Amino acid sequence: MARNIQSLERAAAMLRLLAGGERRLGLSDIASSLGLAKGTAHGILRTLQQEGFVEQDDASGRYQLGAELLRLGTTYLDVHELRARALVWADDLARSSGESVYLGVLHQQGVLIVHHVFRPDDSRQVLEIGAMQPLHSTALGKVLSAYDPVAHSEALEADRKAFTDRTVCEPEAFEHILDVTRARGYAADVEETWEGVASLAAPIHDRRRMPVGAVGITGAVERLCRSDEERALRPELIAAVRDCARAVSRDLGAGRF
């Protein structure tokens, strides 16, 4: 197992300390809190200051978080501007479909759930914002893999685990699913990730017509699928999800798809 880099661990601990404590801390306070020699702490602080992650008050000599961290945080939130744009549309989709709605983006070889609207009934549900889903088996993951080249590569390079006997793991079969996804404009997951659960998702594009995420619904197979042997997804739900994705894309400046 690769060893962690101690200086990076100390720098990260320093940033967390500055983020969670008083607005400004002195060198002695920082060194004491982290169990570091003053010289070591000062060296790390100086490097963080040069990179803009930490600022030093001229009058007091105390340290605080720098503007570069704010810029990086804002960039992260800007990437998820789609979450703000999707709020109303996701609520509408939950009401019209009667199912849970998820908004996902590519993150660390998986799908990060950045927004979750509960199924509009009285059932007990768990908020899944921040949860990760696999790329190869979920509807959100397939959509991202079909439209985003980076997600595509990561899905192929990842260990595609079989969650159920319906999970598609072989590269050629997976590529075929992605071709079908692109051709019809949405992805399906019928008990490929969880037994008894189905989901469908469609891509969201930004003003550059680049894929920036996916929106979808998840629910029991008997609600999302027709009651025939094919267990095909209900067409009215497919239309609702695609309409939602198009609406969010338009709000992001993508125009008509």
C-alpha positions, -999 to +999 in steps of 0.1 A: +000+000+000+013+035-009+023+056+020+006+090+025+028+121+021+032+135+056+037+171+045+004+171+026-014+155+055-001+182+078-011+209+053-046+195+051-049+193+089-037+230+090-064+241+065-091+222+085-079+238+117-082+273+102-116+265+087-130+251+119-116+273+146-113+310+153-112+333+123-074+339+127-048+318+145-012+325+154+018+304+146+021+291+182-016+282+183-014+263+150+018+244+159+005+235+194-029+223+181-013+200+155+016+189+177+042+204+153+075+222+159+071+260+151+097+257+123+078+229+107+044+247+110+059+279+097+073+262+066+040+247+057+022+280+063+047+298+042+041+274+013+003+276+017+006+314+018+026+314-015-001+293-031-029+316-019-045+290+004-035+309+035-033+346+042-014+364+070-028+395+087-001+422+085-011+438+118-014+407+141+007+382+122-022+357+125-032+333+097-065+327+080-078+308+050-069+325+017-088+336-014-075+307-035-095+282-014-126+303-019-120+304-056-116+266-058-147+261-037-166+285-059-154+267-090-166+234-075-200+250-068-201+265-103-196+231-118-228+222-099-246+253-111-268+227-127-280+218-092-294+253-087-309+253-122-324+218-117-341+224-083-376+234-097-375+209-126-365+181-102-393+189-079-417+189-109-404+156-120-409+140-086-445+152-085-453+141-121-436+107-118-443+100-081-408+088-078-375+098-062-354+121-084-316+121-084-291+145-100-256+131-105-222+142-118-190+124-126-167+122-096-138+099-087-147+071-111-183+071-100-215+092-099-218+117-071-254+125-061-256+163-058-294+166-055-321+143-043-358+149-042-378+124-021-406+104-035-438+124-028-455+101-004-454+094+033-428+066+032-396+069+052-367+078+030-330+086+035-314+117+019-286+105-005-269+137-014-232+130-014-237+093-020-217+076-048-232+053-075-213+031-099-209+041-135-214+008-152-247-004-138-269+027-128-289+047-152-271+079-141-237+062-146-246+048-180-258+082-192-225+099-181-205+071-196-223+074-229-220+111-233-188+121-214-155+107-228-138+109-194-166+089-177-165+065-206-128+058-200-132+055-163-161+031-166-141+009-189-110+010-167-129+004-135-136-030-119-172-035-131-187-055-103-217-077-108-243-064-083-270-088-095-273-114-122-285-087-146-254-064-142-236-060-175-199-063-169-183-074-202-167-045-222-184-053-255-218-057-240-213-025-220-203-006-251-234-018-269-255-005-240-238+029-243-246+029-281-282+022-273-282+050-247-269+075-271-293+064-298-325+067-277-313+096-254-317+079-220-304+050-200-321+023-180-313+001-150-337-026-143-324-046-113-288-042-125-277-025-093-304-034-067-329-062-067-364-050-072-353-015-082-354+002-116-342+036-127-339+057-158-319+088-166-311+114-193-282+137-199-279+173-191-257+196-213-244+231-208-241+261-231-211+244-249-233+214-255-210+194-232-224+168-208-223+181-172-245+157-154-276+135-155-310+135-140-331+104-133-358+087-113-355+055-092-383+033-078-397-001-075-397-022-107-434-027-106-440+011-107-414+021-133-418-009-156-448-022-176-463-054-164-452-075-194-425-100-198-400-075-213-403-053-182-398-023-203-398+012-187-431+030-189-430+055-219-446+083-200-418+082-174-392+081-201-408+112-216-409+130-182-372+124-175-361+135-209-382+166-207-367+174-173-332+170-187-339+192-217-354+219-195-323+220-172-301+220-203-320+249-217-316+268-184-278+262-186-278+277-221-277+246-242-306+255-264-329+228-278-318+191-279 
